[in-house]
Amino acid sequence: MPRISLVSLALLLSGAAFAQDADELLLADSTDDEIVIDDSEFEFLRNNKDSALKPDAAPVDDFDMFDGEDNEFSDFTLTAPPAPAAPAAPAPTAAPVAPAALDIAPLTDTFSATVRPADAGSVVVELPVMVAAGASDVSADFWLIGEVYVGGQKVAETRQLITGAGVSAHGPTMSFLKVQAPVPAAKGQLEVRVSRAVGGAAPEALYARTASWSL
């Protein structure tokens, strides 16, 4: 039988005691650190589960918070802008006086000629002529001729065919002799000679009008 010295025995006994103390300490620590769970922390999970099991439950409106009386925009409504005021009716103007009302005879020297610049070397000449006061004034077709003279020389001509079918039965009929004519200077005076030609006969002079131009 082997011998155990007193020193070895003492070491064995002290090691066993240390191990027992360590086990007791670990057991005490595990008891002290017991985890405590608060049921209230999981209350929202149970509420959501209960809501999911009730499909007829009214949905929660996330915007209910804005429906109260404290909301300063709760009474805001959109309204259409007022319709713009109708423009004032223009003041009535006097109706133009027809030449027949002034007892103007057809094909007479009544209206002035107008002259407007066309380009650097020509002008546009226009002369209104009353060819008939009524349908009875034209018994046969004729040519109304307008000739433009500058310095005694003919520089342009225009003519219009006047027919009984083209004359108004309800008032005077106007013709406008209009032609572009060359001019030799920046300023000057021209003459418009008006005549009438019936059929193949020679033109019959009616009257002449003078007008000035300025380019």
C-alpha positions in Angstrom: 0.0 0.0 0.0 1.5 3.3 -1.0 2.1 6.0 1.5 0.6 9.5 1.3 2.4 12.2 3.0 0.7 14.7 5.2 1.6 17.5 2.7 0.0 15.7 -0.2 -3.1 15.0 1.8 -3.5 18.6 2.8 -3.2 19.7 -0.9 -5.9 17.2 -1.9 -8.3 18.3 0.7 -7.8 22.0 -0.1 -8.3 21.4 -3.8 -11.6 19.6 -3.2 -12.8 22.4 -1.0 -11.9 25.0 -3.6 -13.8 23.1 -6.3 -16.9 22.8 -4.1 -16.8 26.6 -3.4 -16.5 27.3 -7.1 -19.5 25.2 -8.0 -21.6 26.9 -5.3 -20.5 30.4 -6.5 -21.5 29.6 -10.1 -24.9 28.3 -9.0 -25.4 31.5 -7.0 -24.5 33.7 -9.9 -26.8 31.9 -12.2 -29.7 32.3 -9.7 -29.0 36.0 -9.3 -28.9 36.7 -13.1 -32.3 35.2 -13.8 -34.0 37.0 -16.8 -37.4 38.6 -16.0 -39.6 39.2 -19.1 -42.3 42.0 -18.9 -45.5 40.8 -20.6 -46.5 44.4 -21.4 -43.7 44.7 -24.0 -45.5 42.2 -26.2 -48.9 43.7 -25.8 -48.8 45.3 -29.3 -48.3 41.9 -30.9 -51.4 40.5 -29.3 -53.4 43.6 -30.3 -52.3 43.2 -33.9 -53.2 39.6 -33.9 -56.6 40.3 -32.5 -57.2 43.0 -35.2 -56.2 40.7 -37.9 -58.7 38.1 -36.7 -61.5 40.8 -37.0 -61.8 41.6 -40.7 -65.0 43.7 -40.1 -63.2 46.1 -37.9 -63.2 49.7 -39.2 -59.7 50.6 -40.6 -57.8 53.2 -38.7 -57.4 56.5 -40.7 -54.0 57.9 -40.4 -55.3 61.4 -41.2 -57.9 61.4 -38.4 -55.6 63.7 -36.5 -56.2 66.5 -39.1 -60.0 66.3 -38.9 -60.4 68.2 -35.6 -61.5 71.7 -35.1 -57.9 72.8 -34.2 -56.9 72.3 -37.8 -56.7 75.8 -39.3 -57.2 74.4 -42.9 -60.3 72.3 -42.1 -62.7 74.9 -43.5 -60.6 75.8 -46.6 -62.6 75.4 -49.8 -61.7 76.2 -53.5 -64.0 78.6 -55.3 -64.0 79.6 -59.0 -62.7 83.1 -59.7 -65.4 85.6 -60.7 -66.2 85.8 -64.4 -64.6 88.8 -66.0 -66.9 91.8 -66.7 -68.3 91.9 -70.2 -66.6 94.6 -72.3 -68.7 97.7 -72.7 -70.6 97.9 -76.0 -69.0 100.4 -78.4 -70.9 103.6 -78.9 -73.1 103.5 -81.9 -71.6 105.4 -84.9 -73.5 107.1 -87.6 -74.0 105.1 -90.7 -71.9 106.3 -93.7 -73.8 108.5 -96.1 -74.3 106.8 -99.5 -73.2 109.0 -102.5 -76.8 108.8 -103.8 -78.0 110.5 -100.7 -75.8 113.5 -101.5 -77.2 113.8 -105.0 -73.9 112.9 -106.7 -74.1 112.3 -110.4 -72.3 109.1 -111.6 -68.9 109.5 -113.4 -68.2 113.0 -112.1 -65.2 114.6 -110.4 -66.2 113.8 -106.8 -63.4 112.0 -104.9 -59.8 112.8 -104.3 -56.9 110.6 -105.5 -54.5 109.2 -103.0 -50.8 108.6 -103.7 -48.5 106.3 -101.6 -44.8 105.4 -102.1 -44.3 101.9 -103.5 -40.5 101.8 -103.7 -37.6 104.2 -104.4 -38.8 105.1 -107.9 -42.6 104.6 -108.0 -45.9 105.3 -106.3 -49.3 103.7 -106.0 -52.2 105.9 -107.2 -55.8 105.2 -106.3 -58.9 107.1 -107.4 -62.5 106.2 -106.3 -65.2 106.7 -108.9 -69.0 106.3 -108.5 -70.0 104.6 -111.7 -73.8 104.3 -111.0 -76.3 105.4 -108.4 -78.6 102.5 -109.4 -79.1 99.8 -111.9 -80.8 102.1 -114.4 -77.6 104.2 -114.8 -75.8 101.5 -116.9 -77.7 100.8 -120.1 -74.6 99.3 -121.9 -71.3 97.8 -120.8 -68.3 100.1 -120.9 -64.7 100.4 -120.0 -63.7 102.8 -117.2 -60.2 104.0 -117.9 -57.7 105.7 -115.6 -54.5 107.1 -117.0 -51.6 108.6 -115.0 -49.5 111.5 -116.4 -46.3 112.9 -115.0 -44.9 116.0 -116.6 -47.4 115.7 -119.5 -46.2 112.1 -120.3 -48.4 109.1 -119.8 -46.6 106.6 -117.4 -49.4 104.2 -116.4 -53.0 103.1 -117.2 -55.7 100.9 -115.6 -59.2 100.0 -116.8 -62.2 98.2 -115.4 -65.2 96.7 -117.3 -68.5 98.0 -116.0 -71.5 95.8 -116.8 -75.2 96.1 -115.9 -75.0 92.8 -114.1 -72.3 94.1 -111.8 -74.2 97.2 -110.7 -76.0 97.1 -107.3 -79.8 97.4 -107.4 -80.0 98.8 -103.8 -77.5 101.7 -103.9 -74.6 103.3 -105.5 -71.8 101.2 -107.1 -68.2 102.3 -106.6 -65.1 101.5 -108.7 -61.5 102.1 -107.6 -59.0 102.9 -110.2 -55.6 101.7 -108.7 -52.3 101.5 -110.5 -48.5 101.6 -109.7 -46.7 104.4 -111.6 -43.0 105.3 -112.0 -42.0 108.8 -110.9 -38.7 110.6 -111.9 -38.1 112.4 -108.6 -38.6 112.2 -104.8 -41.4 114.8 -105.0 -43.7 116.0 -107.6 -47.3 116.2 -108.9 -49.1 113.8 -111.2 -52.5 113.8 -113.0 -55.1 111.1 -113.3 -57.3 111.3 -116.4 -60.6 109.4 -116.3 -62.4 108.3 -119.5 -65.1 105.9 -120.7 -65.1 103.7 -123.8 -68.3 102.0 -125.0 -67.8 99.1 -127.4 -65.2 99.8 -130.0 -65.6 103.6 -129.9 -62.9 106.0 -128.9 -62.6 106.8 -125.2 -64.7 109.7 -124.0 -62.9 112.0 -121.5 -64.8 112.5 -118.3 -62.5 114.5 -115.9 -59.0 114.8 -114.5 -57.6 114.8 -110.9 -54.2 116.0 -109.7 -52.3 114.8 -106.7 -48.8 115.2 -105.2 -46.3 112.5 -104.2 -43.4 112.4 -101.8 -41.1 109.3 -101.5 
